[in-house]
Amino acid sequence: MSDRRFHEIDVLKGLACYLMLCGHAFRGLPTGLPPLTMLDRAIVYAMDFSGPIFFLASGMNVCTFWDRNRDKPGFRATWFYLASALVLYLLGFTYSLAIGSIRFGVPDIFQGVAVCTALVFLLTRLNVKAYVYLLVALIAYAGYWLGFRAHIVPTRELVMAMGWPLKQFVAHFSPLPWVVFFLFGAALYRIRTRRGEIAMSLLFLAMIGLSFTLRPAFFIDPFELIFRGVPTYVLQTTAVGGLAFLALRRAWPDKPRFVIWRILDFAGRESFMFLILHYFLITLLVIVIMGARGQGHDAVWMTMYPRAAIIVVGTALLLPVAARLRDRVAVIPGFIPATLVALAVLGFASAAMNAPQLYVTARLAGFGAAFAFAFVFPSLRVKLRTHFSDPPPTPDAGAHG
């Protein structure tokens, strides 16, 4: 297995990032406008495919890492990967501070990626076949749905009343049901034959057909977003994401001519920075709109489509700037300890600001800590890779005598 990038995976992840951006932009800003139209609801429905598609692509990345590194001499790939997942899990709480979800005590997307990555990696290193991933996914989802999700009605009161350990296991971006998407992604990556791809396509089409016979439909209540495991959601999003990947694998050009491909490819490669940057821009827009309303200005112009367009364009333009800045400052001596100190100070300050009048300051401090995380995490992975790699053998001095 070469070290080449799988651009079809990056593009799929980039597509998920931009879908997630639009979904957050549509929901995240106050407008005071009339209720959504049927077209608006259809678009928001499409945006809700973003998380599963992102996790589907991330499951493929687990396999690409293992295939590239399992036979490298002197590299303890398992320890490196699990240590990286732990660092991601811990530092990812800065994102929760920034967007405010930590008030629920639930894992956010970085914790979900970290835990699912570790679980699927432990299975992947056994070199199992594609059908094993699918079987484990079925068992995991059946246990989640029959043991928990089928018996609850999502409400704010339920989320607040749940104990911390249970939240970490079943709420928001917890291992269940999100590991199911990871497992499907790993299975898709392992299937390489034409016959296997046709079989998976037929399976996905059957899943879509089955989903329309089931109830409840997903997202009846906003708090369905905290428990996204209803059957229709899992079946439809997994199937659509899988079909999209199979199409990309077959259709990806050697030299893409369209700018949109390069934008999605770059977003997929810089997904961690993307997630933090886009929510930061949404938050700034919220602050601007709230300030305008406080001064009596009309904010009707900020409908869901213009605000999403502003965030899409802003993120696409600023993401390369942020990535280049990260790469430049990462080589400065003392970068890692200084950035970790800034992360800790800003994260503590954000968590300590509980008063409503400090809301804006707390969010900005949280984003400061989150950007520190996005800047330092690649460097920490390099350090971990060095730590878990044996030093190259020293030439025998006597051989030159």
Secondary structure as UniProt FT lines:
FT   HELIX           7..28
FT   HELIX           38..47
FT   TURN            48..49
FT   HELIX           50..69
FT   TURN            70..71
FT   TURN            73..74
FT   HELIX           77..91
FT   HELIX           93..99
FT   HELIX           101..104
FT   HELIX           109..124
FT   TURN            125..127
FT   HELIX           130..147
FT   HELIX           149..151
FT   HELIX           156..161
FT   HELIX           164..170
FT   HELIX           175..190
FT   HELIX           194..211
FT   TURN            212..213
FT   HELIX           222..225
FT   HELIX           231..251
FT   HELIX           259..269
FT   HELIX           271..294
FT   TURN            295..296
FT   TURN            300..301
FT   HELIX           304..329
FT   TURN            330..331
FT   TURN            333..334
FT   HELIX           335..352
FT   HELIX           356..358
FT   HELIX           359..387
FT   HELIX           397..400
//
